[in-house]
């Protein structure tokens, strides 16, 4: 069976598949209330049984559901030359707009300013973006900016009482570290799965133009896009983005954008409104044994 890379995309609604799966510093007065944070001291015990529940109770409010609606340009079916005279179609390349709806996930990274990180493909072409919090409250979101090349987008909502998630240093991750994925697979809100870091620095998958993925075996499916990959301290280590599967379902191979990479992209979006990259004029590639011998 031939394996295929599948981006963790949103659900199929209205007859069209939504295809493809910077903390702002501020000074506060001494007596000002502290903003809510999803970081919870690690506690593996709930009563007498080992449990992740104490940590997850503090983290899950920072993971949201994202619903989108919009329209996509689709190519109309071409009419053979022999029939074009009868149908009167002069431009076989004509496109038309087709409405779509989709679902994904997002992570609150700044409670004060309402900033939410998600995948670019979740909100691509969306005319309406609706964010649903864990308590069921809904807010219309605006797109602050995004980067299609790395599949990161930044949204903002106007709300109070939000809970943000603390961002960890993803450079400190090691293969074998425990991971927990939180998102809304198939629209099932606040779904939690667990696993380990299977590999680091995955690239060359042809999923995005810029790849440096964390690979995990935590179950990730359609709708998990933009959701949180966290460590056992409840800190964000990655944004869930893609799966590797023969038929679109989870087989224990999923990919997340590292938190450090995400933070760098968000910082640029907040500063410039876009991600800016330099051009070196050379192209890199893997050095195989045969290539090394030829050199």
Residue pairs with C-beta under 8 A, 6 or more apart in sequence:
1 246
2 246
3 244
3 245
3 246
4 245
4 246
5 205
5 206
5 207
5 242
5 244
6 21
6 242
6 243
6 244
6 245
6 248
7 19
7 20
7 21
7 121
7 207
7 225
7 241
7 242
7 243
8 21
8 119
8 220
8 221
8 222
8 223
8 224
8 225
8 240
8 241
8 242
8 243
8 254
9 17
9 18
9 19
9 20
9 21
9 102
9 121
9 222
9 225
10 18
10 21
10 68
10 102
10 103
10 104
10 122
10 222
10 223
10 225
11 18
11 101
11 102
11 103
11 186
11 187
11 222
11 223
12 18
13 100
13 101
13 102
14 98
14 99
14 100
14 101
15 98
16 72
16 74
16 98
16 99
16 100
17 100
18 68
18 100
18 101
18 102
18 121
18 122
18 124
20 121
20 124
21 121
21 220
21 221
21 222
21 223
21 224
21 225
21 241
21 242
21 243
22 109
22 110
22 115
22 154
22 263
22 266
22 267
22 269
22 270
23 109
23 110
23 164
23 167
24 110
24 112
24 113
24 115
24 270
26 112
35 111
35 112
35 164
36 111
36 161
36 162
36 163
36 164
37 111
37 163
37 164
37 165
37 166
38 58
38 59
38 61
38 62
38 108
38 163
38 164
38 165
38 166
38 234
39 58
39 59
39 165
39 166
39 233
39 234
39 235
40 54
40 55
40 57
40 58
40 59
40 233
40 234
42 55
42 232
42 233
42 234
43 54
43 55
44 50
44 51
44 52
44 232
45 51
45 54
46 53
46 54
52 180
52 192
52 194
52 232
55 232
55 233
55 234
56 180
56 182
56 192
56 234
58 163
58 234
59 165
59 182
59 228
59 230
59 234
60 134
60 182
60 190
60 192
61 133
61 134
61 135
61 163
62 107
62 108
62 162
62 163
62 164
62 165
62 228
63 105
63 106
63 107
63 108
63 134
63 165
63 182
63 183
63 190
63 227
63 228
64 105
64 106
64 107
64 108
64 116
64 131
64 132
64 133
64 134
65 103
65 104
65 105
65 106
65 131
65 132
65 184
65 187
65 189
66 103
66 104
66 105
66 106
66 116
66 118
66 122
66 123
66 129
66 130
66 131
66 132
66 141
66 155
66 226
67 101
67 102
67 103
67 129
67 130
67 132
68 101
68 102
68 103
68 104
68 122
68 123
68 126
68 128
68 129
68 130
69 99
69 100
69 101
69 102
69 126
69 127
69 128
70 99
70 100
70 125
70 126
70 127
70 128
71 97
71 98
71 99
71 100
71 125
71 127
72 97
72 98
72 100
72 125
73 95
73 96
73 97
73 98
74 95
74 96
74 97
74 98
75 93
75 94
75 95
76 92
76 94
76 95
76 96
78 92
78 93
79 87
79 89
79 92
84 90
84 92
100 125
102 122
102 126
103 184
103 187
103 223
104 118
104 119
104 122
104 123
104 184
104 223
104 225
104 226
104 227
105 118
105 122
105 182
105 183
105 184
105 223
105 224
105 225
105 226
105 227
105 228
105 240
106 116
106 117
106 118
106 122
106 131
106 155
106 226
106 227
107 116
107 117
107 118
107 165
107 226
107 227
107 228
107 236
107 239
108 114
108 115
108 116
108 162
108 163
108 164
108 165
109 115
109 116
109 117
109 164
109 165
109 167
109 236
109 266
110 164
111 162
111 163
111 164
113 156
114 156
114 157
114 158
114 159
114 162
115 144
115 154
115 155
115 156
115 266
116 131
116 141
116 154
116 155
116 156
116 157
117 152
117 153
117 154
117 155
117 226
117 239
117 262
117 266
118 153
118 155
118 225
118 226
118 239
119 151
119 152
119 153
119 225
119 226
119 239
119 241
120 146
120 147
120 148
120 150
120 151
120 152
120 153
121 151
121 225
122 153
122 225
122 226
123 129
123 143
123 146
123 153
123 155
124 148
126 143
128 140
129 140
129 141
129 142
129 143
129 155
130 138
130 139
130 140
130 141
131 138
131 139
131 140
131 141
131 155
131 157
132 138
132 189
133 139
133 159
133 162
134 189
134 190
137 159
139 157
139 158
139 159
140 157
141 155
141 156
141 157
142 155
142 156
142 157
143 153
143 154
143 155
144 154
144 155
144 156
144 269
144 270
144 273
145 153
145 154
145 269
145 270
145 273
145 274
145 275
146 152
146 153
146 154
146 269
147 153
147 265
147 269
147 274
147 275
149 208
149 209
149 210
149 275
149 277
150 208
150 209
150 210
150 257
150 261
150 265
150 275
151 207
151 208
151 241
151 257
152 239
152 257
152 262
152 265
152 266
152 275
153 226
154 266
154 269
154 270
165 228
165 230
165 234
165 235
165 236
166 234
166 235
166 236
167 235
167 236
167 259
167 262
167 263
168 230
168 231
168 233
168 235
168 236
168 237
168 259
169 259
169 260
170 214
170 237
170 238
170 258
170 259
170 260
170 261
171 258
171 260
173 197
173 200
173 214
173 237
173 258
174 197
174 200
175 196
175 197
175 198
175 199
175 200
176 196
176 197
177 196
177 197
177 231
178 194
178 195
178 196
178 231
178 232
179 194
179 195
179 196
179 197
179 214
179 216
179 218
179 229
179 230
179 231
179 237
180 192
180 193
180 194
180 218
180 229
180 230
180 231
180 232
181 192
181 193
181 194
181 195
181 216
181 218
181 219
181 220
181 224
181 227
181 228
181 229
181 230
181 240
181 254
182 190
182 191
182 192
182 227
182 228
182 230
183 191
183 220
183 223
183 224
183 225
183 226
183 227
183 228
183 240
184 190
184 191
184 223
184 224
184 227
185 191
185 219
185 220
185 221
185 222
185 223
185 224
186 221
186 222
186 223
187 223
188 223
191 224
193 218
193 219
193 220
194 218
195 216
195 217
195 218
195 219
195 252
196 216
196 217
196 218
197 214
197 215
197 216
198 215
198 216
198 217
198 253
199 214
199 215
200 214
200 215
201 212
201 213
202 211
202 212
202 213
202 214
202 215
202 255
203 211
203 212
203 213
204 211
204 286
205 211
205 213
205 242
205 244
205 255
207 213
207 241
207 242
207 255
208 241
212 257
212 258
212 261
213 241
213 242
213 255
213 256
213 257
213 258
214 229
214 237
214 238
214 255
214 256
214 257
214 258
215 253
215 254
215 255
216 229
216 238
216 254
216 255
216 256
217 252
217 253
217 254
218 229
218 254
219 250
219 252
219 254
220 227
220 240
220 243
220 250
220 254
221 243
221 249
221 250
222 248
224 240
224 254
225 240
225 241
226 239
226 240
226 241
227 239
227 240
228 236
228 238
228 239
228 240
229 236
229 237
229 238
229 239
229 240
229 256
230 236
230 237
231 237
236 259
237 256
237 258
237 259
238 256
238 257
238 258
238 259
238 262
239 256
239 257
239 259
239 262
240 254
240 255
240 256
241 255
241 256
241 257
242 254
242 255
243 250
243 251
243 253
243 254
243 255
244 251
244 253
244 254
244 255
245 251
245 253
265 275
268 274
268 275
268 276
269 275
